[in-house]
């Protein structure tokens, strides 16, 4: 008999805390700036990661993290993660992807939407990897002003 997935809350908490710290390094002026783009290059390929502030409140900020690959494929959509930063808890978690509804902490399997049982944990891990790549290999793309 297959065991039911049980989220590891302490691991998820540490992942969300690390993602919060990474986002603050990438968006140091979070209160004032709405967007930043980072060019990442590795093994002859490149991508642009865009961090776009969607909304700001006293204790939370919502940021869209999207990627644009150098060779966009019509078969594979680049991920877009909606991330909520909780300033009082110093945590950032993926709350949804693209236009989907808010993610659940766990899903029964199988399910009609084809979610993995630990999909939210996987997306938070993916966010951490993406932000780490921006920090270690990314170059801030300065906006070009045409005057």
C-alpha positions as CSV (number, residue, x, y, z in Angstrom):
1,X,0.0,0.0,0.0
2,X,1.3,3.4,-1.0
3,X,2.0,5.9,1.9
4,X,0.2,9.2,1.9
5,X,2.4,12.3,1.3
6,X,3.0,14.3,4.4
7,X,4.6,17.7,4.0
8,X,7.9,18.3,5.9
9,X,7.0,21.7,7.4
10,X,10.4,22.4,8.9
11,X,12.1,21.8,5.5
12,X,9.5,23.9,3.7
13,X,10.0,26.7,6.3
14,X,13.8,26.7,5.7
15,X,13.3,26.7,1.9
16,X,10.9,29.6,2.2
17,X,13.2,31.5,4.5
18,X,16.1,31.0,2.1
19,X,14.0,32.1,-0.9
20,X,13.0,35.3,1.1
21,X,16.7,36.1,1.7
22,X,17.5,35.5,-2.0
23,X,14.7,37.7,-3.2
24,X,15.8,40.5,-1.0
25,X,19.4,40.3,-2.4
26,X,18.0,40.4,-5.9
27,X,15.5,43.2,-5.1
28,X,17.4,45.3,-2.5
29,X,15.1,48.3,-3.0
30,X,11.9,46.3,-2.9
31,X,9.8,49.2,-1.5
32,X,10.7,51.5,-4.4
33,X,11.4,49.4,-7.5
34,X,8.8,47.5,-9.4
35,X,11.0,45.4,-11.8
36,X,14.4,43.9,-12.3
37,X,15.7,41.6,-15.0
38,X,18.7,39.3,-14.8
39,X,20.5,37.8,-17.8
40,X,21.8,34.3,-17.0
41,X,24.2,32.5,-19.2
42,X,25.5,28.9,-18.9
43,X,27.0,26.4,-21.3
44,X,26.4,28.6,-24.3
45,X,22.7,29.2,-23.5
46,X,21.0,32.2,-21.9
47,X,17.8,33.2,-20.3
48,X,16.3,36.4,-18.8
49,X,14.7,36.1,-15.4
50,X,12.2,39.0,-14.6
51,X,11.2,39.9,-11.1
52,X,8.1,42.0,-11.3
53,X,6.3,43.4,-8.1
54,X,2.6,42.8,-8.6
55,X,1.3,44.2,-5.3
56,X,2.5,45.7,-2.0
57,X,0.9,45.6,1.4
58,X,2.1,46.4,4.8
59,X,3.2,42.8,5.7
60,X,3.3,41.1,2.3
61,X,4.6,41.8,-1.3
62,X,3.6,39.7,-4.3
63,X,6.3,39.2,-7.0
64,X,5.9,37.5,-10.4
65,X,9.1,35.5,-11.3
66,X,9.2,34.7,-14.9
67,X,11.8,33.3,-17.3
68,X,12.3,34.0,-21.0
69,X,14.5,31.4,-22.6
70,X,16.8,32.4,-25.5
71,X,15.2,29.8,-27.7
72,X,11.5,29.9,-26.8
73,X,9.7,26.8,-27.9
74,X,6.1,26.7,-28.9
75,X,5.9,23.3,-27.1
76,X,7.4,24.3,-23.8
77,X,6.2,27.4,-21.8
78,X,8.7,29.1,-19.6
79,X,7.6,29.1,-16.0
80,X,5.9,32.0,-14.3
81,X,5.7,31.8,-10.5
82,X,3.6,34.1,-8.4
83,X,5.5,34.4,-5.1
84,X,4.2,36.0,-1.9
85,X,6.8,37.5,0.5
86,X,5.7,37.6,4.1
87,X,7.8,40.3,5.8
88,X,6.8,39.6,9.3
89,X,7.8,35.9,9.0
90,X,10.8,36.6,6.6
91,X,9.5,33.9,4.2
92,X,8.6,33.7,0.5
93,X,6.5,30.9,-1.0
94,X,5.1,30.1,-4.4
95,X,1.4,30.6,-4.2
96,X,0.5,29.8,-7.8
97,X,1.8,29.3,-11.3
98,X,0.6,31.2,-14.3
99,X,-3.2,31.7,-14.1
100,X,-3.9,28.6,-12.0
101,X,-5.7,28.8,-8.7
102,X,-3.7,29.0,-5.5
103,X,-1.7,25.9,-4.8
104,X,-2.5,23.4,-2.1
105,X,0.1,22.1,0.3
106,X,-0.6,18.5,-1.0
107,X,-2.7,16.8,-3.6
108,X,-4.3,13.4,-3.7
109,X,-2.8,11.3,-6.5
110,X,-4.0,10.7,-9.1
111,X,-6.0,13.9,-9.6
112,X,-7.7,15.6,-12.6
113,X,-5.2,18.5,-12.8
114,X,-2.2,16.1,-12.8
115,X,-0.6,17.8,-9.8
116,X,2.1,15.9,-8.0
117,X,1.4,15.2,-4.3
118,X,4.3,17.5,-3.3
119,X,3.9,20.0,-6.2
120,X,4.1,23.1,-3.9
121,X,7.3,21.9,-2.3
122,X,8.8,21.2,-5.7
123,X,7.9,24.7,-7.0
124,X,9.5,26.3,-3.9
125,X,12.6,24.2,-4.5
126,X,12.6,25.3,-8.2
127,X,12.2,28.9,-7.2
128,X,15.3,28.6,-4.9
129,X,17.3,27.1,-7.7
130,X,16.3,29.8,-10.1
131,X,17.1,32.6,-7.6
132,X,20.4,30.9,-6.7
133,X,21.3,30.9,-10.4
134,X,20.5,34.6,-10.6
135,X,22.7,35.3,-7.7
136,X,25.7,33.2,-8.8
137,X,25.6,33.6,-12.6
138,X,23.2,36.5,-13.3
139,X,24.0,39.9,-14.6
140,X,21.5,42.8,-13.8
141,X,20.1,44.2,-17.0
142,X,19.9,47.9,-16.8
143,X,16.8,49.5,-18.3
144,X,17.5,51.4,-21.6
145,X,16.0,54.9,-21.6
146,X,15.3,56.4,-25.0
147,X,15.3,60.2,-24.9
